[in-house]
């Protein structure tokens, strides 16, 4: 979650990194991006399509889209849904290799000046299994 206030814009960027030929030929990556408030209500959504080596974005303007009043501020988050790669046909020995890889970031910036306040780049995919990280060694204690 990140806060957005009157006079600010939230932008989700999706970068489709370069892919080597011939894989990149005709590849277009599509994703649905949604901005959601703390109560789970979708504030705005849209479908974005990027080709390798390019980025696309969608904006949520606190004034134009949300009609925020002076000093109004709320917490939001963004979700990104990428179509699932279907399994190979029954009896097929050729694996289907997903070629769409999108790198997301979300930024909050001042709508008038364009100055960025924050950029978020950490992602978590629903259903993704993450391994627990070991605790950092303690720097206190006796020798």
N, C-alpha and C positions, 0 to 999 in steps of 0.2 A: 504494500500500500504506500501511496505517496500523496501528499497534500497538494491541492490546486486551489488557488484563490482567484478572486475577481481580478481581471486584467492579465491572467496567465493562460497559456495554451499548453496542453499535454500533446506530445507527438510520439507515436510509435513508428520507428524506422525498421524496415526489414531489408537486410542486405543478402543478396544471393551471390555468394563468392564465385569467382571464376572456376569453371570446370574445364578439364582438358578435352580437346577434340578427340574422337568424334562424339563423346558423351554429351557435350554441350549443344550439339546441333539441334535446334528446335525445342530445347528444354525451357519450359516456363513454369515457375513455381507459384502456386496460388495458396493464399491463406486468408482466413477470416479473422479479423481483429475486432475485439469488443472492449470498450471502456465500461467498467462496472463500478458502482459506488459501494460504500461499506454495507449497505443493506442488501446487496446482491442484484440491484436493478441495473439493467443494461442502459447506459446513457447514450451510446452511439456505437454503431458497428459498420463495418464495410469489408468488402473483399478486395484484396490487393494481389497483383500479379507482377512478379519480377523475373527478369531474365538474368542469366549468369553475368556477373560483373557489374550489376546495377543494383540500386536500392530504390525502394518506394516507401511512402509514408502515409499516415492518416492522422489528422489533427482533431483534438477536442478543445474547442475554444470556450473558456469559462463564461465569456460574455455572450457571444453569438449562439452557441449550442446550449448552454446551461442557464443563461439569463441570471448569472450571479449578481447580487447586489453588492454595494460597497462593503468591504470588510467581511464578506462571506467566504468561507473556506470549507472544503470537504475532502475526505480521503477517497482516492480512487485506485483502481488497479486495471491492468490490461490483460486480456487473454488472447492467445493466438492458437487457432485451430488449423492444422494442416491436414488435407485429406489423407486417409490411410492407404498405403500401398496394398492392393489386393494380393492374396496368395497366388502362387502359380496355378495354372489349370491342373486338374487331376491327371496324374500320369506324366506330367511334364518333368523333364530333368534339368531344364534351364531355370536357374534361379532368377527371380526378379530383383534387380538392384535399384533401390530408391536413389534417384539422382538429385532430388530437391533437398537443399540444405539452406535454411534461412537463419541468419544471425540477427536477433532482435535487440533493440535498445529502446528505452523510453526516456524522453527528456521533458522537463518542464521549463518553459521560457516565458519572459515578459512579452506579451503580445505586441506592444507598441515599439519597444526597442530591439526585440529579437535576442536580448541577452539571456543566455541559458543559466538557470538556477541549479539544476541537478540533471545528471544523466545516470540512468540505471541500466546495467548490462547483465546482471545475474539472471539466469533463467532457471525455471523448474518446470518440467513437463509433468502433467497429471499422469499418474500411474508409473512414472519413472522410478526405478529402484535406485536409491543412493546408498552407498556404503557409509557407515559411520566413520567419522574422522577420529584418529587417536587424539587423546588429550595432549596438549603441549606440555613439555617438561616444566616442572616447577622451578622458578628461579629464586625461591625463598627457602629457608630452612637452614639447618646446621650442616657444616662440612664434616 
